[in-house]
Amino acid sequence: MKKLFTLLALTFSSIMLAQVATFDSAAASNALTAIEKSTETINKLDELRESTEKALNLVTTVNSSISTGVQVKNIFKYQADIIQNIDKIRRQVSRVDSSRRVGSYNKMVLNYISMTNDLMLKTSSVINTGVLNMNDYERINTLSDIEEKLRVLASSSARLSDKIR
């Protein structure tokens, strides 16, 4: 019985040892090295992302400033064109015989003046940074809208000036 008991004890002890977790120090060391390298890579990628964002912001700021400058230049050019066309219309209206047509032309001129004035006031508000709470994208879009409206007014006033001749 002692032999049987000893044999059973040895069998169970070998089975129990088979279930014991083993520790591979080389694999653990390799895993730790891989984690350190991954951490370094993530830190470098984070630094790269930050520098890329700074460069992108700089390019965006420069592009929006250039774009805004061109738009403002065009806005003032269209305003000058409208004023010049209104001056031509007023001179030509003085030669028109029909008082009804003169009244109609004067209403159109007053409309051009009013619309141009409103758009220029809006331009001034958009250009002055502290007046409206806008980001660059909104500012550029608003200036583009004003620029287009003034372009249409300049074209319309030029056509009216040519029509009166």
SULZIJO-V969563 format. One record per residue. OMEGA is omega in degrees with one decimal (none if undefined). Layout:
[[OMEGA] [OMEGA]]
This chain:
[[176.9] [179.6] [179.3] [179.3] [178.5] [178.9] [177.3] [179.6] [178.6] [179.7] [-179.6] [-180.0] [177.7] [176.1] [-179.3] [178.3] [178.2] [-178.8] [-177.8] [179.3] [178.3] [-179.4] [178.5] [-174.9] [179.1] [178.8] [178.4] [178.7] [177.6] [179.3] [178.9] [177.5] [178.5] [178.3] [178.9] [178.9] [177.3] [178.3] [177.3] [179.6] [178.7] [178.3] [178.5] [177.3] [177.4] [176.5] [178.7] [177.7] [179.8] [-179.8] [176.5] [177.7] [178.5] [179.5] [178.6] [177.8] [178.6] [179.2] [179.8] [179.5] [179.5] [-179.9] [-179.6] [177.3] [178.2] [-179.9] [179.6] [179.1] [178.8] [-179.9] [-179.7] [177.1] [178.7] [179.1] [179.7] [176.8] [178.8] [177.0] [178.7] [178.1] [179.9] [179.3] [178.9] [178.7] [178.0] [178.1] [177.1] [-178.7] [-179.0] [178.4] [-178.3] [179.8] [-179.4] [179.2] [-178.6] [-177.2] [-173.5] [179.7] [177.6] [178.2] [178.9] [178.4] [179.0] [179.1] [179.6] [176.7] [178.9] [-180.0] [178.0] [176.9] [176.9] [-178.7] [-178.7] [-178.7] [179.3] [179.0] [178.9] [-179.5] [179.6] [174.7] [177.6] [177.7] [179.9] [179.1] [-178.8] [-177.3] [179.1] [-171.1] [-174.1] [-174.1] [179.9] [178.5] [-176.8] [170.1] [-176.2] [-179.1] [179.1] [178.8] [-178.9] [178.8] [178.8] [178.2] [177.0] [178.4] [178.4] [180.0] [-179.6] [179.5] [178.3] [176.8] [178.9] [178.3] [179.5] [179.0] [-179.6] [179.9] [176.3] [177.3] [178.0] [178.4] [178.4] [-179.1] [-176.5] [-176.5] [none]]
